[in-house]
Amino acid sequence: MTLDGTILGKCASEQMEALETDYGTDESAEVGAVITIVQVLKKLDEDGEYSSTVRMRHNIADPYAAIGYLRAAEQTILRQLGGPAED
């Protein structure tokens, strides 16, 4: 069975549409760092047991910057949840 990339493609497409909406007319704006995080579920048995693996890819040369972007994303999610965010 091949992996269905529909979910990943839809998420990337929605992100590009949102960026186009917010920055589409700004000629000084460009995409810089990109990080994708994907959870892969693998069915182990007929009882509904799964294994879960997290895969990540990024285009960031500095590993400390990559960690910083991940922390910024974490803070964004916490703010969306209404929880305490450390800035």
C-alpha positions in Angstrom: 0.0 0.0 0.0 1.4 3.4 -1.0 1.2 6.4 1.3 -1.6 8.9 0.4 -0.1 12.4 0.3 -3.6 14.0 0.2 -3.4 15.3 3.8 0.1 16.7 3.5 -0.8 18.3 0.1 -4.0 19.9 1.5 -2.1 21.3 4.5 0.6 22.8 2.3 -1.9 24.2 -0.1 -3.9 25.8 2.7 -0.7 27.3 4.0 0.2 28.8 0.6 -3.3 30.2 0.2 -3.1 31.9 3.7 0.4 33.3 2.8 -0.9 34.6 -0.5 -3.9 36.2 1.3 -1.6 37.9 3.9 1.4 38.7 1.8 0.5 38.2 -1.9 0.7 41.9 -2.9 3.8 42.6 -0.8 6.8 42.4 -3.2 9.2 42.5 -0.3 7.9 39.3 1.3 9.4 35.9 0.5 9.2 32.4 2.0 12.3 31.7 4.2 12.4 28.8 6.6 10.1 25.8 6.1 9.5 23.0 8.5 7.2 20.0 7.9 6.3 17.6 10.6 4.4 14.5 9.7 3.0 11.7 11.9 3.0 8.3 10.2 0.6 5.8 11.7 1.1 2.1 10.9 -1.6 -0.4 11.7 -0.2 -3.2 13.8 -3.2 -5.5 14.1 -7.0 -5.8 13.6 -7.7 -4.6 17.1 -6.9 -1.1 16.1 -3.4 -0.9 17.5 -1.1 1.5 15.7 2.5 2.5 15.9 3.3 6.2 15.5 6.4 7.7 14.0 7.1 11.4 13.6 9.1 12.6 10.6 10.5 16.1 10.1 12.1 18.0 7.2 13.4 21.5 7.1 15.6 23.8 5.0 17.3 25.6 7.9 21.1 25.4 8.0 21.4 26.5 11.7 20.1 23.8 14.0 19.6 26.4 16.8 17.4 28.5 14.5 15.4 25.4 13.7 14.8 24.8 17.4 13.8 28.5 17.7 11.2 28.2 14.9 9.8 25.1 16.6 9.5 26.9 19.9 7.8 29.9 18.1 5.3 27.4 16.6 4.7 25.9 20.1 4.0 29.3 21.5 1.6 30.1 18.7 -0.4 26.9 19.4 -0.4 27.7 23.1 -1.8 31.2 22.4 -4.5 29.7 20.2 -5.5 27.4 23.0 -5.7 30.3 25.4 -3.0 28.9 27.6 0.0 30.6 29.1 2.6 31.6 26.5 6.2 32.4 27.3 7.7 35.0 25.1 
